[in-house]
Amino acid sequence: MGLVGTLNGGPHMTKHDAPLPIRVIVAGAAGRMGQEVVRAVLAQPDLQLVACFDRVYGPEVVPPASGARMASSLAELEGVEADVWVDFTVPAFVKTGVSWALEHGMVPLVGATGMGPEDRAELAALAERTGRGCLIAPNFALGAVLLMKFAAEAARYFPAAEIIELHHERKVDAPSGTARLTADRMSAVRHEVGLPSEPLEAGEEAIAGVRGGACGGIRVHSVRLPGLLAHQEVLLGGTGELLTLRHDSLSRESFMPGVVLAIRKASSIRGLIVGLENLL
Ligand code: NAD
């Protein structure tokens, strides 16, 4: 006989061994990313949107026929059974929501950026204590994940590198989570091969901040402009040569294949992991 229960406890099956849909709550459901996730989940027959969570709703976040509960406080979510919590809220709230989801037996998939190392350490400890998995993915776009991988590989061979990340003007955090993670991955490789942990010093700053901010051995420059969505360039300088890696997310749909993939693999996550590449 098959099992019925949460994904965390094992296979999520009916008594006839047909898989049940994976039950999803979207947090930040009324936001730009949240709405995209709601559409993506509703479009997949093996996923079930059981609830939306946001502090404010505009008109028509979810088609009424979906049957999903619309909650604007965590208290209103009590009693909702779900397997996965997809979080695209804001840096100020994300830790509260993810902690709540872990304590309620869900696997949080965190797209919201801006959490620092201390928040991550706290969530890792909570994931450990509750025996749940948790994914923090600063970028769900497959191309951006590949760019990070290629940048880390290239960091081994180039003495200096800088990152330029470019986003729309309403992004609340800087640098982007993707830039931080890229810089962390590149710094780890630089450390491994004995490259300096400080960025290349070149010239005085006549204007404060003009050389960007240091993230390990890598300088990061954050551009915010209307018209942009999410873009990143990694420039690696060598002797008489420059390697430029660039990724552009041209629409929010670009993140959805990664989000859907992570929802489907959520039950296999153990403890807290950072980066979608861990599931590829
Ligand atoms: P947004 O402002 O459009 O959406 C955020 C939503 O969260 C809003 O609807 C807001 O009402 C809600 N919210 C804020 N505080 C809340 C609270 N206390 N309780 C409940 N809901 C609350 O922002 P966005 O552009 O959709 O981006 C959301 C996050 O996703 C940002 O951190 C952004 O950097 C990140 N992001 C990640 C990826 C990725 O691939 N991981 C891609 C794009 C954006």
Residues whose N, C-alpha, C, O or C-beta is under 5 A from the ligand:
A	BS01	NAD	G28 A30 G31 R32 M33 G34 F53 D54 R55 V56 F88 T89 V90 P91 F93 G111 A112 T113 A137 P138 N139 F140 A141 F255
